Amino acid sequence: MNASASPTRSLPPSGWRTRDIVVTAVLGVAFGVVFWALNIAWSALAFLGPLQNLFYGPWLIPAVLAPLVVRRPGSGIFAEVVAASVSAILGSQWGVIVLLYGIAQGLAGELPFLATRYHSFSWPVVVAAGLLASAAAWLLDWAFFYSEVAVATQLVVGALMAVSGVVVVAGGSIFLARALREAGVLEGFPGPEGSAP
């Protein structure tokens, strides 16, 4: 993928529009259902050991996809928290702690967009967002679930989650944004050349 995959552009002068809220909420709800399915599949991947973490990325996609599509401050946190809430309501085995994960992953994924004041949506910015969202999840996992695991193993897990952050989160977010745009779902949102909403 090249840097033109996610263009650089400025935000429109207005704040959140109704369509921004609706699209972000819909992304959150859709991924909440995906999270619920992933929660079930995750246990089945335990036989892979640390390699299981190569499949961590889908839980982090809303944190990057929402800002990439909606391009509004807070959209990553909004989408992740909605997704985590839906997952919890449907019966996540991790309970309400997933809401903390949603906040942390959403905030971390938004930081690169915030650093550019939501003016750049280039491939490096999206990759940085995927990596930071992965780092947030890794640190929370370490603190809440794997505090007794050896540091060397934790570093391997972190590296594998970083790979997932680049390939699945960043690459998947760009792919999904393009697919939604081509399907006509994102009419009124910035196009691939950065056209005005």
C-alpha positions in Angstrom: 0.0 0.0 0.0 1.3 3.5 -0.7 0.9 6.7 1.2 -1.9 7.9 -1.0 -4.1 5.1 0.4 -5.3 7.5 3.1 -5.1 11.1 1.9 -4.1 14.3 3.6 -6.9 16.8 4.0 -8.3 19.4 6.4 -11.5 18.9 8.4 -14.5 20.8 7.3 -15.2 23.9 9.5 -18.2 22.4 11.2 -18.1 19.9 14.1 -19.8 16.6 14.3 -22.8 16.1 11.9 -25.6 13.7 12.4 -24.2 11.4 9.7 -20.9 11.3 11.6 -22.6 10.2 14.8 -24.7 7.6 12.9 -21.8 6.1 10.9 -19.5 5.9 14.0 -22.2 4.3 16.0 -23.0 1.8 13.3 -19.3 0.9 13.0 -19.2 0.4 16.7 -22.3 -1.8 16.8 -21.1 -3.9 13.8 -17.7 -4.4 15.4 -19.3 -5.2 18.8 -20.9 -8.2 17.1 -17.6 -9.1 15.5 -15.9 -8.8 19.0 -18.5 -11.2 20.5 -17.7 -13.7 17.8 -13.9 -13.2 18.3 -14.3 -13.7 22.0 -15.5 -17.2 21.3 -12.9 -17.9 18.6 -10.1 -16.6 20.8 -10.2 -19.5 23.2 -10.0 -21.9 20.3 -6.7 -20.3 19.3 -5.0 -20.9 22.6 -3.1 -23.8 21.2 -1.0 -21.4 19.2 0.6 -20.0 22.4 2.0 -16.5 21.9 1.3 -16.7 18.1 -2.3 -16.3 19.0 -1.6 -12.6 19.3 -1.1 -12.3 15.6 -5.0 -12.4 15.5 -5.5 -9.6 18.1 -5.9 -6.9 15.5 -9.7 -7.0 14.8 -10.5 -5.8 18.3 -8.5 -2.6 17.5 -9.9 -1.8 14.1 -12.6 0.6 15.2 -10.0 2.8 17.0 -8.4 3.4 13.6 -11.2 2.9 11.1 -13.6 5.5 12.6 -11.1 8.4 12.5 -10.0 7.3 9.0 -13.6 7.5 7.8 -15.3 10.1 9.9 -12.3 12.3 10.6 -13.6 13.8 13.8 -11.9 14.1 17.2 -13.1 11.4 19.5 -14.5 9.1 16.8 -12.0 6.3 17.6 -12.9 6.3 21.3 -16.6 6.5 20.4 -16.5 3.5 18.1 -14.3 1.4 20.4 -16.5 2.1 23.4 -19.7 1.3 21.5 -18.1 -1.9 20.2 -16.9 -2.9 23.7 -20.3 -2.2 25.2 -22.1 -4.3 22.6 -19.6 -7.1 23.2 -20.2 -6.9 27.0 -24.0 -6.9 26.5 -23.8 -10.0 24.3 -21.8 -11.8 27.0 -18.0 -11.1 26.8 -16.2 -13.5 29.1 -14.0 -10.6 30.2 -17.0 -8.7 31.6 -17.2 -4.9 31.9 -13.4 -4.6 31.9 -13.8 -4.5 28.1 -15.1 -0.9 28.4 -11.7 0.1 29.9 -10.1 -1.6 26.9 -12.4 0.3 24.6 -11.4 3.7 26.1 -7.7 3.0 26.2 -7.5 1.4 22.7 -9.7 4.2 21.2 -7.6 6.9 22.7 -4.3 5.4 21.8 -5.5 4.8 18.2 -6.5 8.4 17.9 -3.3 10.0 19.1 -1.5 10.0 15.7 -4.5 11.7 14.1 -4.7 14.2 17.0 -0.9 14.9 16.6 -1.7 16.0 13.0 -4.8 17.9 14.2 -6.8 15.5 12.0 -5.2 17.0 8.9 -3.2 13.9 7.8 -4.6 10.4 7.1 -1.5 9.1 5.4 -0.3 5.5 5.5 2.4 6.3 8.2 -0.2 8.0 10.4 -2.6 5.0 10.1 0.3 2.6 10.9 1.2 4.6 13.9 -2.4 4.5 15.0 -2.5 0.7 14.7 0.7 0.4 16.6 -0.4 2.6 19.5 -3.8 0.8 19.8 -1.9 -2.5 19.9 0.5 -1.1 22.6 -2.5 0.0 24.8 -4.1 -3.4 24.6 -0.7 -5.1 25.3 -0.1 -3.0 28.4 -3.6 -3.7 29.7 -3.3 -7.4 29.1 0.0 -7.5 30.9 -1.4 -5.6 33.9 -4.7 -7.4 34.2 -4.2 -10.9 33.0 -0.5 -11.8 32.5 1.4 -10.0 35.3 3.1 -13.3 36.3 4.3 -14.0 32.8 8.0 -13.6 32.2 9.1 -10.3 30.7 10.8 -12.0 27.7 7.5 -13.7 26.8 5.6 -10.4 27.2 8.0 -8.8 24.8 7.4 -11.5 22.2 3.7 -11.1 22.7 4.1 -7.3 22.3 6.0 -7.8 19.0 3.4 -10.1 17.6 0.6 -7.7 18.6 2.6 -4.9 16.8 2.7 -7.0 13.7 -1.1 -7.4 14.0 -1.4 -3.7 14.5 0.3 -3.0 11.2 -1.1 -5.7 9.0 -4.6 -6.2 10.5 -5.4 -2.9 12.1 -3.8 -0.4 9.7 -4.1 -2.5 6.6 -7.6 -3.7 7.5 -8.8 -0.2 8.3 -7.6 1.2 4.9 -9.1 -1.8 3.1 -12.4 -1.4 4.9 -12.5 2.3 4.3 -11.9 1.8 0.6 -14.5 -1.0 0.4 -17.2 1.1 2.2 -16.4 4.0 -0.1 -16.6 1.9 -3.2 -19.9 0.4 -2.0 -21.3 4.0 -1.8 -21.8 3.8 2.0 -19.6 6.8 2.6 -21.4 9.3 0.4 -20.8 12.8 1.9 -17.5 11.7 3.5 -14.0 12.6 2.3 -13.1 10.6 -0.8 -9.8 9.0 -1.8 -8.6 12.3 -3.2 -9.7 14.2 -0.1 -12.8 15.7 -1.6 -15.0 17.7 0.7 -17.8 15.9 2.6 
